[in-house]
C-alpha cells in the first residue's frame, strides 16, 4: 500500500501513529505485514493470503475494527486484529515490524482495539501471549489484562500407532455433519477462542468418530482434517481408555498427517491422555482477560 492509496479515515493516536482499518488492505497485504512483524518472534507462525482469509472468517475477525499502523512516511509498521462475539472481544495477530519498533505502535494498536471493543459494548476482551514474550506481557498488564490460565500447543508427528488389540476390537462409527454439529453444541468444556464451538462451526473439513464398548463406555472425537494436518480436536468420553482409543483410531486412519492441537489447558486431565498417546509440548501461551465496566 502506498501513500497515494491511504484512505481518508485514518485515526491518529496520542503517540502520533496513524491507524488504518485492515478492511483497506487485501489479504495478501495483511499477510505480508503480519509476517514481517512476526519474523523474529519466538513462534513466527507465517501466513499467506488464503490462510489469512480463513483465519479472519473462522475467528470472526472484524476487519473494520482491526488496524494497520503506519510510520510517518506511510509505511506499515504493525498490525493488530480483533475478533468480536456476543459481548466479547479477542485480540490476535498483534505485531510490530522489528526495525520500526520503539515508537509505541504496539500500545497504540492495543488502545485502538480495546476502544473499538468498548464501542461495540464488549464486557470482556481476551488474548493469548506466548510464554517468554515478556515485552508483550508487560504491555498487556499495563493496559489492565490479568492472567487466567496457561495453555499448551502440542504436536504429534506423523506415524502409525503401535497396534493395540483392545482398541482394534472397537469399531469406530463415523459421525455425519449434523451429528458433529449437535455434539459440538452440547459441549460442557471451557475452550479458548480458537477452539470454541463457534470457531469450529466456521471451518471446513470437520471429521468425527464415536466409540461404544460392550460394557457401556463411550466417547467421541471431532477434529479438522486439512491436506497436511489434523487439528481442532474436541474429545468427550467417560473413561480415559476410550479417549486413547479414539486418538488411536484417528492416527490409524491418518498416519501420514501431522497433528497440532492448540490451547490445551495445562491442568486439564486430557493433557495426560495426549502425553500417553505420544503428543509433545511445542510451546505455551498465557491466556489473559481484560474485564470492562
C-alpha positions in Angstrom: 0.0 0.0 0.0 1.4 3.4 -1.0 0.9 6.9 0.4 -1.4 7.6 -2.5 -3.8 4.8 -1.6 -4.2 5.7 2.1 -7.9 6.0 2.8 -9.4 9.2 4.3 -10.5 7.5 7.6 -7.1 7.5 9.3 -7.0 7.6 13.1 -4.2 9.5 14.7 -3.2 8.4 18.2 -1.7 10.3 21.0 1.7 8.8 20.1 1.4 10.2 16.6 0.8 6.8 15.0 -1.6 6.5 12.0 -4.0 3.6 12.2 -5.9 2.3 9.2 -8.7 -0.3 9.3 -7.5 -3.7 7.9 -10.5 -3.6 5.5 -8.5 -1.2 3.4 -6.0 -3.9 2.6 -6.0 -7.2 0.7 -5.5 -10.4 2.5 -2.1 -10.8 0.7 -1.1 -7.4 2.1 -2.2 -8.2 5.6 -0.3 -11.5 5.5 2.8 -9.7 4.3 2.6 -7.1 7.1 1.9 -9.8 9.7 4.8 -12.0 8.5 7.2 -9.0 8.7 6.0 -8.2 12.2 6.5 -11.7 13.5 9.8 -12.6 11.7 11.8 -12.5 15.0 9.1 -13.9 17.3 9.6 -17.0 19.4 7.0 -18.7 17.2 6.6 -16.7 13.9 3.6 -18.7 12.5 3.8 -17.3 9.0 0.6 -16.8 6.9 -0.3 -16.4 3.2 -3.4 -14.7 1.7 -5.5 -17.9 1.8 -4.7 -18.7 5.4 -5.3 -15.1 6.4 -8.7 -15.1 4.9 -9.5 -18.4 6.5 -8.3 -17.0 9.8 -10.5 -13.9 9.6 -13.6 -16.0 8.7 -13.1 -18.7 11.3 -12.5 -16.4 14.2 -15.0 -13.7 13.4 -12.3 -11.0 12.9 -13.7 -7.5 12.4 -11.7 -6.0 9.5 -13.1 -2.6 10.3 -12.1 -2.9 14.0 -8.7 -4.3 13.3 -5.9 -2.0 12.2 -2.6 -1.5 10.5 -0.2 1.1 12.0 1.8 3.4 9.6 5.0 5.2 10.0 5.2 9.0 9.3 6.1 8.3 5.7 3.1 5.9 5.2 4.9 2.6 5.6 3.2 -0.2 7.5 4.9 -0.8 10.9 2.4 -3.0 12.7 -0.9 -4.8 12.8 -3.5 -5.9 15.3 -6.7 -7.8 14.8 -9.9 -8.0 16.9 -12.5 -10.8 16.9 -16.0 -10.0 18.2 -18.6 -12.3 19.6 -21.6 -11.6 21.7 -20.2 -9.1 24.2 -16.6 -10.3 24.0 -13.5 -9.3 22.0 -10.4 -11.3 21.2 -7.1 -9.6 20.3 -4.9 -11.6 17.9 -2.2 -11.3 15.1 -0.6 -8.4 17.0 2.9 -7.5 15.9 5.2 -4.6 15.0 7.9 -4.8 12.3 11.3 -5.1 14.1 13.1 -2.1 12.6 10.0 0.1 13.1 9.6 -0.6 16.8 10.3 1.9 19.6 7.5 4.3 18.6 4.7 2.9 20.8 3.0 1.5 17.8 2.1 -1.7 19.7 0.4 0.2 22.5 -1.4 2.5 20.0 -2.8 -0.6 18.3 -3.8 -2.2 21.5 -5.6 1.0 22.8 -7.5 1.3 19.5 -8.6 -2.4 19.6 -9.7 -2.0 23.3 -11.7 1.2 22.5 -13.3 -0.4 19.4 -14.4 -3.4 21.6 -15.8 -1.0 24.2 -17.7 0.9 21.5 -19.3 -2.5 20.5 -20.5 -2.9 24.1 -18.0 -5.7 24.9 -17.8 -6.7 28.5 -14.6 -8.7 28.2 -11.5 -8.7 26.0 -9.3 -11.7 25.9 -6.0 -12.7 24.3 -3.1 -15.2 24.5 0.6 -14.3 24.8 3.4 -16.8 24.2 5.2 -17.6 27.4 8.6 -15.9 27.2 7.3 -12.8 25.3 7.8 -10.5 28.3 7.6 -7.2 26.4 4.1 -8.1 25.2 3.0 -9.4 28.5 4.2 -6.2 30.3 2.2 -4.1 27.8 -0.9 -6.2 28.3 -0.6 -5.9 32.1 0.0 -2.2 31.8 -3.4 -2.0 29.9 -5.2 -3.9 32.7 -5.1 -7.5 31.4 -4.8 -10.3 34.0 -3.6 -13.8 33.6 -6.3 -16.6 33.8 -4.6 -19.8 32.9 -1.7 -21.4 31.0 -2.4 -23.1 27.7 -0.3 -25.6 25.7 0.2 -26.1 22.0 1.0 -29.7 21.4 2.0 -31.9 18.4 2.2 -35.5 17.3 4.4 -36.2 14.3 3.1 -38.4 11.5 3.2 -42.1 12.5 1.2 -45.2 12.5 0.2 -46.1 16.1 1.5 -49.3 17.7 -1.1 -52.0 17.2 -3.4 -52.4 20.1 -5.8 -55.4 20.1 -8.2 -53.8 22.7 -8.6 -50.6 20.6 -8.8 -52.6 17.4 -11.7 -54.6 18.9 -13.8 -51.4 18.8 -15.4 -50.4 15.5 -15.4 -46.6 15.1 -18.7 -45.1 14.0 -18.3 -42.2 11.6 -20.3 -39.1 12.5 -22.1 -37.1 9.8 -22.3 -33.3 9.7 -25.5 -32.9 11.6 -24.2 -35.3 14.4 -21.0 -33.3 14.6 -22.8 -30.0 14.9 -25.2 -31.4 17.5 -22.3 -32.8 19.6 -20.3 -29.6 19.4 -23.4 -27.7 20.6 -23.6 -30.0 23.7 -20.0 -29.3 24.9 -19.5 -28.6 28.6 -15.8 -27.7 28.5 -14.1 -24.3 28.6 -12.2 -23.9 25.4 -10.2 -20.9 24.2 -11.5 -18.7 21.5 -9.8 -20.6 18.7 -11.3 -23.9 19.9 -14.8 -22.6 20.7 -17.8 -24.2 19.0 -18.4 -21.0 17.1 -14.9 -21.2 15.7 -15.2 -24.9 14.7 -18.5 -24.3 13.1 -16.8 -21.8 10.8 -14.1 -24.2 9.5 -14.3 -26.8 6.7 -13.5 -30.5 6.7 -14.6 -31.5 10.2 -14.5 -35.2 10.9 -15.9 -37.2 13.8 -15.8 -40.6 15.3 -17.7 -42.3 18.1 -16.8 -45.5 20.1 -19.1 -47.6 22.3 -17.8 -50.5 24.2 -19.7 -53.7 25.1 -19.7 -52.6 28.8 -21.2 -49.2 28.1 -18.2 -46.9 28.0 -18.5 -44.3 25.3 -16.7 -41.5 23.7 -16.5 -39.2 20.6 -13.9 -37.1 18.9 -14.3 -34.3 16.4 -11.4 -32.7 14.5 -10.5 -30.9 11.4 -8.6 -32.6 8.6 -6.7 -30.4 6.2 -4.5 -31.9 3.4 -1.3 -32.0 5.6 -2.5 -31.6 9.2 -5.1 -32.7 11.8 -6.1 -30.0 14.3 -9.0 -28.6 16.3 -9.5 -31.8 18.5 -12.6 -32.0 20.7 -13.0 -35.1 22.9 -15.8 -36.2 25.1 -15.6 -39.5 26.9 -16.4 -41.3 30.2 -13.2 -43.3 30.6 -9.5 -42.5 29.7 -9.0 -45.7 27.8 -11.8 -44.6 25.4 -10.1 -41.3 24.9 -6.9 -43.1 24.0 -8.8 -45.5 21.7 -10.3 -42.5 19.9 -6.9 -41.0 19.3 -5.6 -44.4 18.3 -8.3 -44.8 15.6 -7.7 -41.2 14.3 -4.0 -41.7 13.8 -4.5 -45.2 12.4 -6.8 -43.7 9.7 -4.5 -40.7 9.0 -0.9 -41.9 9.8 0.8 -39.6 7.3 -0.6 -36.4 8.7 1.0 -34.1 11.3 -1.2 -33.2 14.3 -1.2 -29.9 16.1 -3.6 -29.1 18.9 -3.8 -25.6 20.3 -4.6 -24.2 23.7 -4.9 -27.3 25.9 -5.2 -26.1 29.4 -2.1 -27.3 31.3 -4.2 -28.6 34.2 -6.8 -30.3 32.1 -6.7 -34.1 32.6 -6.8 -34.6 28.8 -3.2 -33.4 28.6 -2.2 -36.6 30.5 -4.1 -38.7 27.9 -2.4 -36.9 25.0 1.0 -37.5 26.5 0.3 -41.2 26.8 -0.5 -41.2 23.1 2.8 -39.7 22.1 2.0 -35.9 22.0 4.7 -33.5 22.9 4.6 -29.9 24.1 5.7 -27.3 21.5 5.2 -24.1 23.4 3.0 -22.4 25.9 0.6 -19.4 26.0 -0.8 -17.4 28.8 -4.5 -16.5 28.5 -5.3 -13.0 29.7 -8.6 -11.2 30.3 -9.5 -7.5 30.5 -12.8 -7.0 32.2 -14.7 -3.9 31.0 -17.2 -2.0 33.1 
